[in-house]
Amino acid sequence: MVTLKTLDLSIVSFIVLIFIFSYSYNRVERIFAQYKLFNTLVILNMSLIIIDLLGWAFNGLPGSLNYYCNLGSNLLLYIAAPMIPSVWVLYTYYLVYNDKKKVKRIRIILIILVAANALVSVLSLFTGSFFSVDAANIYHRGPLFSVHIIYNVLLLGYSFVFIIANRKSFQKRHLISIMHFYIAPLAGTIIQTFYYGVSYNWTGVTISLLIIFINFQSRNLSTDYLTGVNNRMHFHGYIKAKIHNASEKRTFGVIMIDIDNFKEINDNFGHAAGDDALKDTVSILRQSLRRDDFIARFGGDEFFIVIDVQTITTLEDTIKRIEDKTGQFNAQHKKPYKLSFSLGYDVYDIQKKMKPDEFVDHLDKLMYEDKKRKNMN
């Protein structure tokens, strides 16, 4: 039977995982492989907590139904357990490379290993290799139980070595957060291996995911420190994903924005006023857009807006709202400067098959044409 200590820890862990998932899953970021994999880790851990509790709950109860429930839950547990370290390996690869082609090979290897583990788990129903359930409906570890544990630990060990080898890809504080992932799961696995009757490994994974979420997975890593919108790095990943997912029936528009006479604002009123101008620009954009529209500061006084639209007309409606809000801002005379913007905008054409950099260059040319027209008038 499941112990109260195990039950309490599992319930607390499950609640924490629900909290993490609810805050990490959002419309903008869910298209990124990194965020998908992190949320997959959370879902897997939640599932394994439930399966583990079911295994303890049915263990030792009389009746054929309880016997098959005990057998089935333990089978699922052995099949699914290596999926967490396997997904973690993929997650670390995406953190370093952020390239699906480079991740493809390791993904194939991991799928083969997971499939092999699943096969041995199923065969254990007949051979008892990983586990067995006796006639009294009591679960027992099999002679190859240690092989199953070593396999999971080696997966974590491989990702640990991979992260160390590529540590220059991370800032020091981010690297430390990632390294914390290995401590709690490993400790939980060791305790559970040597002290039968407790279940600490999924609690260990929960603690690690919470640390990763707070210190690394958080959106703060992709946010411009001054304005609070997405930064250049996040924009590149986002536009790449949007182009990858674009189709004839589902495309998007992008507006490139450059603040007119930004240098004069800095020169005449100081850099603090320049910072205020950037913040005011973001405020105007937020008032003009929908909550889920994507805003990024590309650098200096340049911003990008990504909107799910099908036509230029719809995109121009957004630009009209931006112009109206800018006029309202200037009419208030709260700041010593007035804001105006040069814009380059277009709807992504799937037929032209432009790469992200090519599309950005296209918008950049349109923006400078707009700036040139203003200077001529």
N, C-alpha and C positions, 0 to 999 in steps of 0.2 A: 504493500500500500504506500501511497505517496506520503512522505513526512510533511508535517506542518511547516518546517523550516524551508524545505524545497518548494512547497506551495506558495509560501509568502514571498520568497525571492522571485519565483516565476511570475507571480501577479504584479509585483513592483516592476520587474523588468518589462513585462508586457505593456504596462501603462506608460513607462518611459519611451518605449518604442513607438507607441501610438502618438505621443507628443512629438517625437522626432519626425515621424512620417508626415504628420499634419502640417508641420512648419517647413519641411524640406520639399514637399511636393507642391509645385505651383506651375501655372500655365506657361510662363516664360522659360523657365529653366528645364522643364521636363524633356525638352527635345535634345539636350546634351547627353552624350553617352556617359559622362562622368556622373551626372545626377541620376540617370536611369540605374546605373550600377549601384550607386549608394542606396537608393530606395529599394533595389532588389535585395541588397544585404539586410535592410531593415525588415522587409516582408519575409524573407527566408528565416530570419531569427525569430520573428513572431510565430511563424508556422511551426518551427522546431520546438519552441516552448510548449505550444499546444500539444504536439505529437508526443513530446517527452512526458508531459503530465498525464496524457491518456495511457501511455505505457505503464506508468506507476499506478494509475487508478485501477486498471483491469488486472494487474498482476496479483495472482493468488486467489482471485474470486472464482467460485465454482460455476460450472455450466459451460456448455460448448460455445455459446455466444461470447462470453467473457474471454474464453480461450482464443477464439479467432480474432477478437478485437485486440487482445494483448499481442498476438502474433503479428497482426497487420500493422499496428502502431510501431512496433519495434522494427519491422521491415522498412517502413517509411523513414524511420529515424536513421537507419544505417544507409539507406539510399541517399537521403537528403543532406546528411551531415557534411560530406566533403564539398557540397555546393558553396558553402559560405567561404572557406579558404580559396576555392577556385574563383569565385566572383571577386574576392579581394585581390587575387593576382591580376585579374583583368583591370580592376580599378586602379591599381598601382601603375600598370602599363599605360593606361589612358592619362594618368597624371603626368607621366614622363613624356610620352610621345604625342598624345592627342591626335592620333592618326589610325584610322581603322585598318589600313593595309598592314601596318607594322604589328598590330594586335592580332590579326587574322591567324597567323601561324600558331601562336601560343593558345589561342582560343580553340583551335582544332585539337591540339594536344590535350588540353584540359577536358574537352568533351569526350575524348577517347578514354581518359583516365576515369572520369565520372561514370561512363558507361560500363567500364570493367568492374568498378566498385559495385555498381547496381546489379551486375550479373552475379557476382559472388554473394551479394546480399540475398538475392532471390534463391540461389542454390543453397544458401544456409537453411532455408526452410526444410531441405531434405538432408543436408550434410551436417548442419550445425557448425559450420566453419566460423562465422562471425558471432552467431548467437543461437540459442535454442529455447524453447518453452516446453517444459516437461508435462507429464500427464496431470500433474496437480496445478497446472497453469502458473508455474513459477519460471521466471526468466533467468537464463544462465548465459554468461559470456562463453564464446566458443574458443577453440584453440588458436584461431587466427584473429582474435580480438585485438591483440597488440599490433598486428599488421595494419588493421584499420586505423588505429590511433596514430601509428608512425606515419602512415600516408597523409593524414590530416596535418600533422605537425611539420612534415617535410614541405607541404604546400606553403604553409606559413613561413617556414625557414627560407624557401626559395624567394618569396616576395620580399622578405627581410634583406637578403643578400642583394636583390635587385635594387631595392631602395637605397641601400648603402652605396652600391656601385654608381648610382645616378643621383647622389645627394646634392650635387652642384645644381641640379634642376630646381631645387627648392630653397626658399628662404629658411634661415635657421629655425625660426619659431614654428614654421609649417612642418619642417622635417621632424622636430621634436614631437609635435602633435601626432604625426603619422606613426612614429616609432612607438607611441603609447599603445597602438592597436595590438601589438604582440604580447604585451605584458599580461593583461587581465585574462584573455582567452587561454593563454598557455598555462597560467596559474590555475584557472578553473579546470582545464583538462587534466592536469597533473593530480589535483585534489580528487577529481571524480574517478580517475584511473586507480588510485591507490586506496581510496575510501569508498567502497561500494555502498550505495544507498543514498548518496547525495547527488544533486545535479547543479553544478556550479559553472559549467562551461558556457552555457547560453547567457547566463548572467554576466560572465566575463566579456562575452562579445557585445552585450548591451552597453556595458560601461565603456568599452572601446569606441563603439559607434557614437555614443554621447560625446566623448572627448573629441572625436573627429568632427562631429557636427558643430560643436561650439567653437572649436579653434581653427578648423580648416574648411569644412564643407559650407560654412556660412556664406551668405551672399556678400559679406563685407570684403571678401577676397576679390570680388569682381566689381567693386564699387569705386568710383572716383572719390578721393578723400575730401575734396573741396565742395563739390556740388551734390554728392550723394546719388548721382545717376550711375549707370554702368560705365565701366572704363573701356579703354581701347582694346585690351586683350579679350574682354568679354564680348565686345562688338564683333571682333573677328570670328570668334567661335559661333556666335549667334547667326551672323550673316551666312557663314558657311553651311550651317545646319538648315537655314531657311531655303537656300538654293538647292541643297540636296533633296529636300522634301517638296520642292515646288513641282507643280503640274499644271496642265492646261486649265483645270478647274480650281486650282488652289495656288494663287500666287500672292505677291506682296509688293508694297511700294516703299521706297526709301527717300527721305528728304535729307539733304546735306545742308547744314546751316553754318554760316560764317558771320560773326558779329562785325558790322561795319565800323571802321575807325576805332577799333579796339586799342590800338597803340596810342592814339590820341587820348583816350580815356585814362590810360596808365600814366602818360606823360603829363597831362594837365591836372589830374586829380589824385594821382598816387596809386600804388599797387593795391592798396586796400580797397579803393574804389573799383579797380579792375576786377578784384575778387568778387565784389558785390555785383558787378555787371554780369559776371558768369552765373552767380546764384540767381539774379533777377531773370536772366534768360531761361534758366531751368524752371523757375516759377511760372513764367509765361507759357512755356511749353507744356507743363503739367496741367495748367488751366485749359489748354487748347486741345488736349488729347484725352483718349479713354484711359481708364486705369491700367489696362493690360498692354497698351502700346509701349514699345521699347524705345528708350532714350539712352544715348551714350555720348559721353564726352570723348571725342577722338584725340584731342590734344589742343593745347592753347585755347583758342576761341572757336574751335570747330566742334559741331555736334551732329549726331545722326539720329534720325527717327525712323523706325521700322514699323510699318502698319500693314495689317492684313486687308488689302484692297485688291480689286480686280481691274479698276480703270483709273486713268489719269484724272478724270473728272472728280472722283471721290477723293483722290489725293489733293486736288486743288481746293476742295471744300475745307480740308484740314489746314491748308496754307492760309485760306481766308480767315479762319478762326485765329490762327497765330497772328496775322496782321491786325485783326481787330483787338486782340488782347494787348498787343504791343502798343497800339494807339492809345488804349485806355491807360496803360502804364505811363506813357509819356505825358498824357494829359494831367496826371496827378501831380507832376513836378516835385516828387518826393526826393529825387536824386539830382545831383548837379549835371548829369549827363542824360542824353536821350538814346534809346536803343533802336537800331534798325538792322535788318539782316539781309544778306545775299543768300539766295537759295538755288540749289540744284536738286531736281527731283525727277523720278521716273518709276514706272512699274516694271518689275523684272519680267523680261520676255524669255520664256522657257525655250523658244525656238532659236534664240541667238546663242544660248549655252555659254554665257559669259561666266568666267570664274569670279570668285569674290573680289580679288584685286582689280580685275578688269571692270567690274560693275562700279566699284568705288572710284576708279579713275574716270569712268564715264560721268558719274555724278559730279566729280570734282571739276571737270571741264564745263558742265552745265552751270555750276555755281559761279565759276569765274566769268563765264559769258554774262551772267546776270550782274555781277559786280562791275564788269566793263561797261555794260549799258548804263548803269547808274552814274558812273564817272563821266560818261559822255554827255549826260543830260544836265 
